[in-house]
Structures are given as C-alpha cells and as structure tokens.
Amino acid sequence: MDVVYTRDDIEDGVTEKIEAKRDLGEGRWDRVLKQKMVELSVADNYEDAKKEWKATGNVWWSSRYNVTDPYGRNENAPDWVTNSTNGCNQCLCGHNIVYHFEIENTENGNVECVGSDHITSYLILREISESTGVDMNAITERMIQDWINVRVKSMIQDAWWAENGEEFEEMFDEVKEADLRINVRYHPTKHYWDSTLRQHKRVRYLRKRAEGSGPARRREMASIVWRWNHPENTRNQQTTRGYPNERLWLDMNRFSSLIEEHLEDIEKKDMTKQQRIEWLENFDAEFDAKMEAQGMVETRFTTNCKRFGIPLFSWQDAPTAWDKSFLKKMYYAIRDSGDEPKLGKSDIDRLEKTLDMMSNLATKEQKDKISSYRSQLVEARRTDYVPRFPYQMKPGMTSDEAEQQISILRDILDSVRAMQERRLEMEIESRQLTDGGE
C-alpha cells in the first residue's frame, strides 16, 4: 500500500501506513465495535447491521497542536466528532485514535466516528460506489487506498495550515522577492545582451537544487519560490503536497533570519546597475559632443557604437599591425550589427581593453616634441659631448612613458646647452685677453 502523510510526518519525519481492513475480526476492539454498530443499527445482527453503514468521506485529524480544554475536548473538532458516542480522540469501540473517520447509518441516520484501524473496506466501498457510480464488485484495493490517501493528506494540510499558515504567508511575502534575486546560479559560459545596460550579462537561473554540503550555512539553498509555487515547476509543493515539507520550511526560516544581509546584497547590485546607467548617460553626452566637435556625419557605425556603449575609434590609428587588423574586424562587425551586437562578450572585452590602451598612447604633440629634442641632440653631437639618450620611440608608447622620455631628453638638452654656453663664454674671455695683450 502507498505511504500517506500522517502527524508523524510533520512532527518527527516518520511515515506510517493506513490501510482499510477487509472486515472486522475477533479481536477485543473488533468485537466491541461490532456490538456498538449493532446497538446503533436497525438490524439485530452484525452481518445485516454492517450493510446499513457507510463512510461519508469526512475525516478529521486530532493534531497535538489543536487546543484541548481541561476535559480533553478538542475545541477545533467538528460537530460529528464531538457529538459521537465517545467524543474526540476515541473510536466508537473506545480505543484511543488520532484519525477520525465519519460513518453514517443509512437506515436511521446515526452518525459516529471510527479510527484508522476500524475503517473497513466495506464502509469505503459503499461510499465510493454511491459517489462515483462504480459497481462495488469493480472497486479495487488501489481505489480504496487512494480514497484513504486523499482524505488523510487533506487532513494533514488543514492541520498544518491551521498551525503555521499565517506565519508562512507573512514569511513567504517577506522573502519571495529577495529569493528570486539571491537563490540563483549563473551559467559559466552563456551570456545575453542587456540593451538597458548595453553589455553582456551571464544567463541566470533559479537554483533548483541546493548546492554544497555540510552545515546549512555552507550550502546554497534551492530557490524557495521554485520549490513552493513557481508556475514552471510542475512538481511545486503547493500543487503536489499542499503545504511545505520540512526542508523548505526550515530554509524559509533561515533565509528570513538573514533577510537584512540579503537586502544589502541586493542594494549593492542595484547600486552597481544605477552607476552603469549614469555612466551611459555621461557616455551619450560625450559621444554626441565629440561627433559635433569633429563634424562627423551619423553612420551605421557611429549609431551602433552609441547603441552598444562603445567609444568611437578608427582602426587606422592602431599602433601595431595586429591591433589594426583586430580593430578593422571590429569596425565591420559593429557596422553590420542590428539591435544586438554581432560581437561576443570576449570580443567586446578585448575591444574595450584595446581602446583603453590606445586612449593612453602618446599623442602626436608628444611624439613631435620627442622628435624635435632628438634632432637637436643629434645636431649638438657633431660639436659637443652629448650623454647617451633614447634614440627611438618604442611601438605603443603610452602618454606617461612619452612624458618621461620628454623629461629625460629635455634635461640632457638643457645640460648640453649649458655646456655650449659655458664654452662660448670661455671663448669670449680668451678672445678678450688676446686682444688686450696686443
């Protein structure tokens, strides 16, 4: 038989089977129940009396969480339980019970309740046959067990919600938005184009299974929303169980206890996004200003550069043949793109790095100044001693390196000029002395 949800399932994680007996036997409690059923029936013998009774389908579970008054009466029990011969927590036979199944005498209208040990197949057969129209001889053991499972499961759901429902709903409303942002995983290689942020972002999924091992603090929990009621999860617990299992309930409590930390993480992510949006606003303004200042005409290339957040560039300005070839390829890829770039994330990362490097290269003015200083030093070397100095500009020289070289060349040139001036002064003094001696 199938295992059904019981009070133990909630309290201790232990499951039990509730199975319908084919008929009552000769045990103590069975004999008492037979006698009671006959006393409450029209017939005066059990074989005829049992045919008068049927299960109604009503089932109630006496949870330990339900409030009981000092006399043992359960305030949450339905009338058919409290008005039965033995009242709450006792079968018609007098045996203590947790599960209460309502039975009704169809001849005189008497209503009683029996426990799970005394819900016989015959009582269930009549109810199934009358409610579905299926002939009693065609009802299978599986149909009888399903009848029990459905009603017991419904009992557990009702009892759990009565005890935890308000707290659960408040907590779920508190954590659900954060859960969708925090309990996620990112694909290691797949990306999508975010047109708002104008950059590639890693594809994100809700985490459907917990990751990691060991204590809870070391594990990354599966998404709470995914497990509870996500519409794409055909096995979500709201649909399959009707209430959360122990792991989900514990994870909700743990996530709720850390909600302030999670909200701080989300705030940081939102701040990063806002900073990117503000950067793009400045980028657009500078982009338009540069277009206007240089008298540039709008083309598919310039339009897409702005659309993708890529600075304007000319592949002809690349410092090396390798860079020139790469930028030329990027130029045509950008020009021929639609709403999304034909460049992958690695292409854009490499392009940004190359353009950043080029933006730091020595300017034409710096290169002209270096060439001028070198020419002067070469000319001075014809007549004067000139210390060793950098003779060639290295490819890809940065602006800082150019300034450093300009400073070195200027210092050398200043020292050569000082030496030339000193030599000239000495020649004048020598000439004056010669003239005075004559």
matplotlib code that plots the C-alpha trace (Angstrom):
import matplotlib.pyplot as plt

x = [0.0, 1.0, 2.6, 0.4, 1.1, 0.5, 1.1, 4.4, 5.4, 5.2, 6.4, 9.1, 9.6, 8.2, 5.6, 3.0, 0.5, -3.2, -4.9, -8.5, -9.4, -11.3, -13.7, -13.7, -12.1, -12.5, -10.0, -11.1, -11.7, -13.2, -15.8, -16.7, -17.1, -19.4, -21.5, -21.8, -22.7, -25.5, -26.8, -26.9, -28.5, -31.9, -30.8, -30.1, -27.0, -23.7, -23.8, -27.0, -26.1, -22.8, -24.7, -26.6, -23.3, -21.1, -18.1, -19.1, -15.7, -15.3, -12.0, -10.5, -7.1, -6.6, -3.2, -1.3, -1.3, -5.1, -6.3, -7.9, -9.9, -9.3, -11.8, -10.0, -12.5, -10.9, -12.2, -11.4, -13.2, -16.2, -19.6, -19.8, -16.7, -17.8, -21.4, -20.3, -20.8, -17.2, -16.3, -12.9, -9.9, -11.8, -13.2, -16.7, -15.1, -13.5, -9.9, -7.8, -7.4, -5.8, -7.6, -11.4, -13.4, -17.1, -19.6, -23.3, -26.2, -28.3, -31.3, -31.7, -29.3, -27.0, -23.5, -20.4, -16.7, -14.1, -10.4, -8.0, -7.8, -11.6, -12.3, -13.2, -13.1, -16.9, -17.6, -15.4, -16.8, -20.3, -19.2, -17.1, -19.8, -22.5, -20.3, -18.9, -21.5, -18.9, -20.2, -18.9, -17.5, -15.4, -13.7, -10.1, -7.8, -5.9, -9.1, -9.8, -6.3, -6.4, -9.6, -7.8, -4.7, -6.6, -8.5, -5.6, -3.4, -6.2, -6.3, -2.6, -2.8, -5.6, -3.9, -0.5, -2.1, -4.1, -0.9, 1.5, -0.5, -0.4, 3.3, 4.1, 2.2, 3.8, 7.3, 6.8, 5.7, 8.8, 11.3, 9.9, 11.3, 14.7, 14.7, 14.4, 17.5, 19.7, 19.0, 20.2, 23.0, 24.8, 25.8, 29.6, 29.7, 26.3, 25.5, 22.7, 22.7, 21.2, 20.0, 19.4, 22.9, 24.4, 26.6, 26.6, 25.3, 25.6, 22.5, 20.9, 18.7, 16.8, 18.7, 16.5, 18.7, 20.8, 24.5, 27.3, 27.4, 27.9, 26.1, 23.3, 25.5, 27.8, 25.1, 23.5, 19.8, 17.4, 15.0, 12.1, 9.7, 10.8, 10.0, 6.8, 4.7, 6.7, 4.4, 7.1, 7.8, 5.2, 6.2, 6.0, 4.9, 1.9, 0.4, 1.8, 1.6, -0.5, 1.9, 5.8, 8.0, 10.3, 13.4, 11.5, 10.1, 13.5, 15.1, 12.4, 13.1, 16.9, 16.5, 14.2, 16.7, 19.3, 16.9, 18.8, 22.0, 20.3, 18.6, 22.1, 23.4, 20.5, 21.0, 24.7, 23.7, 21.0, 23.6, 26.0, 23.3, 22.4, 26.0, 26.2, 23.1, 24.6, 27.8, 25.9, 24.2, 27.6, 28.9, 26.0, 26.6, 30.3, 29.7, 27.3, 29.7, 32.6, 30.5, 29.6, 33.1, 34.7, 31.9, 31.2, 28.2, 26.0, 26.5, 25.5, 28.9, 28.5, 24.9, 25.8, 28.8, 26.5, 23.8, 26.4, 28.2, 31.5, 33.6, 34.2, 37.5, 39.4, 41.2, 43.8, 45.0, 46.0, 49.7, 50.5, 49.6, 48.0, 45.8, 44.9, 43.7, 41.6, 40.1, 39.2, 37.4, 35.5, 34.6, 32.8, 31.2, 29.8, 28.7, 26.8, 25.1, 21.3, 19.7, 22.2, 26.0, 27.5, 30.3, 30.5, 31.4, 35.0, 35.2, 33.8, 36.1, 39.1, 37.9, 37.5, 40.9, 42.5, 40.7, 41.6, 45.2, 45.0, 43.5, 46.6, 49.1, 51.4, 49.8, 51.0, 52.2, 54.2, 55.8, 56.6, 58.3, 60.4, 61.5, 62.4, 64.5, 66.3, 67.1, 68.6, 70.7, 71.9, 73.0, 74.7, 76.6, 78.5, 80.5, 79.9, 79.8, 76.3, 75.4, 73.6, 69.9, 66.9, 67.2, 64.0, 60.3, 59.1, 55.8, 52.8, 54.4, 52.0, 51.4, 53.1, 56.1, 56.3, 56.3, 59.0, 61.1, 60.4, 61.7, 64.9, 65.6, 64.9, 67.3, 70.0, 69.4, 69.5, 72.8, 74.2, 73.1, 74.6, 77.8, 77.7, 77.0, 79.9, 82.3, 81.1, 81.8, 85.3, 86.0, 84.9, 87.1, 90.0, 89.5, 89.3, 92.5, 94.2, 93.0, 94.1, 97.6, 98.2]
y = [0.0, 3.6, 5.6, 8.5, 11.7, 11.4, 13.5, 11.8, 13.1, 16.6, 16.1, 13.5, 12.8, 9.3, 7.9, 5.2, 3.2, 3.5, 0.5, -0.5, -3.8, -6.2, -6.8, -6.8, -9.8, -11.4, -9.2, -7.3, -3.9, -5.5, -7.4, -4.2, -2.3, -5.0, -4.8, -1.0, -1.0, -3.5, -1.4, 1.7, -0.1, -1.2, -4.9, -7.0, -8.9, -7.6, -9.2, -7.3, -4.2, -3.5, -3.1, -0.2, 1.8, 3.7, 6.1, 9.6, 10.8, 13.2, 12.8, 14.8, 14.7, 15.4, 17.2, 17.8, 21.5, 21.7, 23.3, 20.9, 22.0, 20.6, 17.8, 16.5, 18.0, 19.5, 23.0, 22.6, 19.2, 19.2, 18.5, 15.0, 14.1, 15.9, 14.6, 11.0, 8.4, 8.6, 12.1, 13.4, 11.1, 7.8, 5.3, 4.0, 0.9, 3.0, 2.8, 6.0, 7.4, 10.3, 9.9, 10.2, 8.8, 9.7, 6.8, 7.1, 4.6, 5.0, 3.4, 5.6, 8.5, 7.8, 9.3, 8.0, 8.0, 5.2, 5.3, 4.2, 0.7, 0.2, 1.9, -1.3, -1.8, -2.4, 1.0, 2.6, 0.5, 1.8, 5.5, 5.1, 3.2, 5.8, 8.8, 7.5, 5.1, 2.3, -1.2, -2.4, -5.5, -3.4, -1.3, -2.3, -2.3, 0.6, 2.7, 2.0, 3.0, 6.1, 7.1, 6.9, 8.7, 11.7, 12.2, 11.8, 14.1, 16.7, 16.4, 17.0, 20.0, 21.5, 20.9, 22.3, 25.5, 26.0, 25.9, 27.6, 29.2, 32.8, 32.8, 31.0, 33.5, 36.5, 35.0, 34.0, 37.5, 38.8, 36.6, 35.8, 38.9, 38.5, 34.8, 35.4, 37.6, 35.7, 32.0, 31.8, 30.4, 31.7, 29.8, 29.6, 30.5, 31.6, 35.3, 37.5, 41.1, 43.6, 46.6, 48.8, 48.4, 47.9, 45.0, 41.2, 39.6, 36.0, 33.9, 33.5, 30.6, 30.0, 27.4, 24.3, 22.2, 23.0, 23.2, 22.4, 20.0, 20.1, 22.5, 24.7, 27.9, 26.3, 25.3, 27.4, 26.7, 25.9, 28.7, 29.0, 30.2, 27.5, 24.8, 26.3, 27.7, 28.5, 28.0, 26.4, 23.8, 21.1, 19.4, 22.5, 21.7, 23.9, 21.6, 18.2, 18.5, 21.4, 22.5, 22.9, 20.0, 20.3, 21.3, 24.1, 25.4, 25.3, 27.1, 29.8, 30.4, 30.5, 32.9, 35.1, 35.4, 36.7, 38.9, 42.1, 40.7, 39.6, 43.0, 44.7, 42.4, 43.3, 47.0, 46.8, 45.1, 47.7, 50.5, 48.9, 48.9, 52.5, 53.6, 51.9, 53.8, 57.1, 56.2, 55.6, 59.0, 60.7, 58.5, 59.6, 63.2, 63.0, 60.9, 63.5, 66.3, 64.6, 63.9, 67.6, 68.9, 66.8, 67.5, 63.8, 62.5, 59.8, 56.4, 52.9, 52.5, 55.6, 54.7, 51.2, 52.4, 54.6, 51.8, 49.4, 51.8, 51.6, 54.7, 55.9, 54.7, 54.5, 51.2, 53.3, 54.8, 51.4, 51.4, 47.9, 45.9, 43.3, 45.9, 47.5, 44.1, 43.5, 46.9, 46.7, 43.4, 45.0, 48.0, 45.9, 43.7, 46.8, 48.5, 45.4, 44.7, 45.0, 45.7, 43.4, 43.4, 40.7, 40.8, 38.3, 39.2, 38.3, 40.5, 43.5, 42.9, 42.8, 45.8, 47.9, 46.9, 47.8, 51.2, 51.9, 51.2, 53.4, 56.2, 56.2, 56.2, 59.1, 62.0, 63.4, 66.5, 64.4, 62.4, 65.6, 67.1, 63.9, 64.0, 67.7, 67.1, 64.2, 66.1, 68.9, 66.4, 64.7, 68.1, 69.0, 65.7, 67.0, 69.5, 68.7, 65.8, 64.5, 61.9, 58.7, 59.3, 57.2, 57.3, 55.6, 55.6, 52.2, 51.0, 51.5, 54.1, 55.4, 59.1, 58.7, 57.0, 59.8, 62.4, 60.6, 60.5, 64.1, 65.0, 63.0, 64.5, 68.0, 67.6, 66.3, 69.1, 71.7, 70.3, 70.4, 74.0, 75.0, 73.4, 75.2, 78.5, 77.9, 77.1, 80.2, 82.3, 80.8, 81.6, 85.2, 85.6, 84.1, 86.4, 89.4, 88.5, 88.1, 91.4, 93.2, 91.7, 93.3]
z = [0.0, -0.5, 2.4, 3.4, 5.2, 9.0, 12.1, 12.5, 9.1, 10.4, 13.9, 13.6, 9.9, 10.3, 8.0, 8.6, 6.5, 6.9, 5.3, 5.2, 6.8, 4.7, 7.6, 11.4, 13.2, 16.6, 18.5, 21.6, 20.0, 16.8, 19.0, 20.9, 17.6, 16.2, 19.3, 19.2, 15.5, 16.1, 19.0, 16.8, 13.8, 12.8, 12.2, 15.3, 13.9, 12.7, 9.2, 8.4, 10.5, 8.7, 5.5, 7.0, 7.5, 5.1, 5.3, 4.4, 3.3, 6.2, 8.0, 10.9, 12.4, 16.1, 16.0, 19.1, 18.2, 18.4, 21.6, 24.1, 27.2, 30.7, 30.0, 26.9, 24.5, 21.4, 20.6, 16.9, 16.4, 14.1, 15.5, 14.1, 16.3, 19.5, 19.2, 18.6, 21.4, 22.7, 21.5, 20.5, 20.3, 20.7, 18.2, 18.6, 20.1, 22.9, 21.5, 21.5, 18.0, 16.1, 12.7, 12.9, 10.0, 9.9, 9.3, 8.9, 9.2, 6.1, 7.8, 10.9, 10.3, 13.2, 12.8, 14.5, 14.1, 13.9, 13.9, 11.1, 12.5, 12.0, 8.7, 6.9, 3.1, 3.2, 4.6, 2.0, -0.9, -0.3, -0.3, -3.4, -5.2, -4.3, -5.1, -8.4, -9.7, -9.9, -9.1, -5.7, -7.3, -9.7, -6.9, -6.5, -3.5, -5.2, -5.3, -1.7, -0.7, -2.9, -1.1, 2.3, 1.0, -0.4, 2.8, 5.2, 3.1, 3.2, 7.0, 7.3, 5.0, 7.0, 10.4, 9.1, 7.8, 10.9, 13.0, 10.6, 7.8, 9.0, 9.8, 6.5, 4.4, 6.1, 5.8, 2.1, 1.3, 3.1, 1.3, -2.2, -4.0, -2.4, -3.1, -6.8, -6.7, -4.3, -4.7, -8.3, -10.2, -13.3, -16.4, -16.7, -20.4, -21.7, -21.9, -23.2, -24.3, -21.9, -24.0, -21.0, -19.6, -23.1, -22.0, -22.0, -18.8, -17.7, -18.1, -14.7, -13.5, -10.3, -8.3, -8.4, -6.1, -3.1, -3.8, -1.5, 1.5, 5.2, 7.6, 6.3, 6.4, 3.9, 1.5, -1.2, -0.8, -3.7, -4.6, -2.2, -4.8, -7.2, -4.7, -3.4, -6.2, -9.3, -12.3, -14.4, -11.7, -12.3, -9.0, -6.9, -3.3, -3.3, -6.0, -5.0, -1.2, -0.3, 2.4, 2.5, 3.5, 6.5, 4.4, 2.6, 5.9, 7.6, 4.6, 4.7, 8.3, 7.7, 4.8, 6.7, 9.6, 7.1, 5.2, 6.1, 4.7, 1.6, 1.1, 1.5, -1.3, -3.5, -2.8, -3.8, -7.1, -7.7, -7.0, -9.5, -12.1, -11.4, -11.6, -15.0, -16.2, -15.0, -16.8, -20.0, -19.7, -19.5, -22.3, -24.6, -23.8, -24.5, -27.6, -29.1, -28.2, -30.0, -33.1, -33.2, -32.4, -35.2, -37.6, -38.0, -40.0, -38.5, -40.0, -39.1, -37.4, -35.2, -34.5, -33.3, -31.4, -29.3, -29.1, -27.7, -25.4, -27.5, -27.9, -31.5, -32.9, -36.2, -36.9, -38.8, -35.6, -34.1, -33.0, -34.4, -37.4, -35.1, -33.4, -36.7, -38.1, -34.9, -34.9, -38.6, -37.9, -35.0, -37.1, -39.7, -37.1, -35.3, -38.6, -39.7, -36.4, -35.7, -32.3, -30.7, -31.4, -33.6, -31.1, -28.3, -24.7, -25.2, -28.4, -26.6, -23.6, -25.9, -27.8, -24.6, -23.5, -26.8, -27.0, -23.4, -24.2, -27.3, -25.2, -23.1, -26.1, -26.6, -28.5, -31.8, -29.9, -27.5, -30.4, -32.3, -29.2, -28.7, -32.3, -32.1, -28.9, -30.5, -33.7, -31.6, -29.6, -32.8, -34.2, -30.9, -31.0, -34.1, -32.0, -28.3, -26.0, -25.6, -23.0, -24.2, -24.8, -26.0, -29.8, -30.9, -29.8, -28.9, -30.5, -28.3, -26.1, -23.6, -22.7, -19.3, -21.0, -23.5, -20.8, -19.0, -22.2, -22.9, -19.5, -20.0, -23.4, -22.1, -19.2, -21.5, -24.0, -21.2, -19.9, -23.5, -24.0, -20.7, -21.7, -25.1, -23.4, -21.0, -23.8, -25.7, -22.6, -22.3, -26.0, -25.5, -22.4, -24.2, -27.2, -24.9, -23.2, -26.5, -27.8, -24.6, -24.8, -28.2]

ax = plt.figure().add_subplot(projection="3d")
ax.plot(x, y, z, "-o")
ax.set_aspect("equal")
plt.show()
